[in-house]
Amino acid sequence: MKNYILASYVMIANVLDAVWTQGAIQKDEIQELNPLMAFLLDREDYSFYAVKIGIVFLALLLLLRLRDKKKTFKAMALVALIYTVILGIHIRG
């Protein structure tokens, strides 16, 4: 159950990161450092969201399929911590 809660948090944080990143880029506040994501953002369609959300979703599905629930929890907790830091940076500006 804990793993599903963490997975849900990571997905929500991922979507918030995508929206806030796009908004900050449109305001010229930041630059996207990932070349693939920068390319997709320049296309001005939904491909950025599809790829960003899709990659994280697939990674979470793979993690949830692991038989070792403790390792799954540790991996997801690390990802959740990273996203928490990223969201903190967005909020702080």
C-alpha positions in Angstrom: 0.0 0.0 0.0 2.8 2.4 0.9 4.4 1.9 -2.6 1.1 2.9 -4.3 0.9 6.0 -2.2 4.5 7.0 -3.1 3.8 6.2 -6.7 0.8 8.5 -6.7 2.8 11.3 -5.0 5.6 10.9 -7.6 3.0 11.1 -10.5 1.4 14.2 -9.1 4.8 15.8 -8.4 5.9 14.9 -12.0 2.8 16.6 -13.5 3.3 19.7 -11.3 7.0 19.8 -12.3 6.0 19.7 -16.0 3.5 22.5 -15.7 5.7 24.7 -13.6 8.7 24.1 -15.8 6.8 25.0 -18.9 5.4 28.2 -17.2 8.9 29.2 -16.0 10.4 28.7 -19.5 7.6 30.7 -21.1 8.5 33.6 -18.7 12.2 33.2 -19.5 12.9 32.4 -15.8 14.7 29.1 -16.5 16.1 27.0 -19.3 15.4 23.3 -19.7 18.8 21.5 -19.4 17.6 18.2 -20.7 18.1 18.4 -24.5 15.3 16.0 -25.3 12.8 17.9 -23.1 14.1 21.2 -24.5 13.4 20.0 -28.0 9.9 18.8 -27.1 9.1 22.1 -25.3 10.1 24.0 -28.5 7.6 22.0 -30.5 4.8 23.8 -28.7 2.5 20.8 -28.6 1.7 18.2 -25.9 4.7 16.0 -26.8 6.6 17.3 -23.8 3.9 16.3 -21.4 3.3 12.9 -23.1 7.0 12.0 -22.9 7.7 13.4 -19.4 4.6 11.8 -17.9 4.9 8.6 -19.9 8.5 7.9 -18.9 7.8 8.4 -15.2 4.6 6.3 -15.4 6.4 3.4 -17.1 9.2 3.6 -14.6 6.8 3.5 -11.7 5.0 0.5 -13.3 8.2 -1.3 -13.5 9.1 -0.5 -9.9 5.7 -1.7 -8.7 6.3 -5.0 -10.5 9.4 -5.8 -8.5 9.0 -8.6 -6.0 11.2 -7.0 -3.4 8.8 -4.5 -1.9 11.4 -3.0 0.4 13.7 -2.2 -2.5 10.7 -0.8 -4.4 9.8 1.4 -1.4 13.4 2.7 -1.1 13.7 3.5 -4.8 10.3 5.3 -4.8 11.2 7.2 -1.6 14.4 8.4 -3.3 12.4 9.6 -6.3 9.8 11.2 -4.1 12.6 13.0 -2.2 14.1 14.3 -5.5 10.7 15.5 -6.7 10.1 17.2 -3.4 13.4 19.1 -3.8 12.5 20.0 -7.4 9.0 21.3 -6.4 10.6 23.3 -3.5 12.9 25.0 -6.1 9.9 25.8 -8.2 8.0 27.2 -5.3 10.9 29.2 -4.0 11.6 30.6 -7.5 
